[in-house]
């Protein structure tokens, strides 16, 4: 029997089957139809999206990245002062540009678009590791995230970093631990803020090794303690040293870079101080999650209502409200009202304008938080994505939705899916949401 596929035995035909996952069609033809429909939808929109953006002038942060790439193409190993990241992405695109002999803007966007295709393919293969027949649904939901889709066609570092991080997770799934660590380290040369997700990947290795040393008969409520004890076992430590040593090397290299550089950001350091703690991105992420996954919150409505009736939930939300009102501010120079060509700045300016708009922001934030708590993930270790998401956002002073891409993608990969009807309704919702926003971006009217 294929892992993860529900099968009705003859004796079960007339009996109820509670909580049976609708993981796919019983016959190959319908499955092929879903895959074909998904491939056509994705390929068509990607091609159309690329040609809609091809002739646009440089958008948002593109001038900084284009300038760095062209410097490298001319053989000048200099850093653009406004560039905050290490030039790993830029070196790769520059190498492709040298190979093809073209460094004009449409060509640079085409090279970057090729990385986007590789990222989507990698995420699709990674989604297949769930073995629940839902890889096509997962990758469509990821690809049509409104805050990700426009980046597929632009000269930006984010999709390249996602490609490398997804490849690292895929190599981990294939038990190629040293290669996974090497690719995860390469990700840090594209975007340094992935250091938190580098730690997430390393912790997955540690959890996997520890689980292998826990007795199968261990009861669920003591499994966490047994796993912690297993990590102190000599044989566990020896196995962990073998499998996770590559992450130790990568961490040492990153630590050496931070000491040499005097911080995380390479350029524009005044706008990205380190270390600092800010809560703005956590609040804004929850606010956006409410609208990004609105169909999921509607389906979770009865679970949300159950949680709201608990006194502990009311007290926790009251405490969060006090913290939110006391700490939510948009004081970063790149989040100011005059920069309202960026939609997130216009929205943040409105939300922070009065006590009433802040209270209006808190309502969808709270509902999103409760809905996430009611959404089951496929494995226990997948819940680690939540604390790591918090750790990844705390140091960021500038409020910027691109910082949320990794936790959102991992959430969609790890979420236990519902019926096929709901999953495709969610896809249709995301396609419509993305389409509306993308029309404005491709016309140059605004940027996210």
Helices and strands as residue ranges (DSSP letters): G 10-12, H 28-54, H 62-73, H 88-100, H 105-128, H 135-143, H 146-149, G 150-153, H 158-173, H 177-188, G 192-194, H 195-211, G 220-222, H 223-230, H 234-261, G 269-271, H 280-292, H 294-299, H 301-308, H 311-327, G 333-335, G 337-339, H 343-351, H 355-373, G 380-383, H 384-394, G 401-404, H 405-414, H 420-442
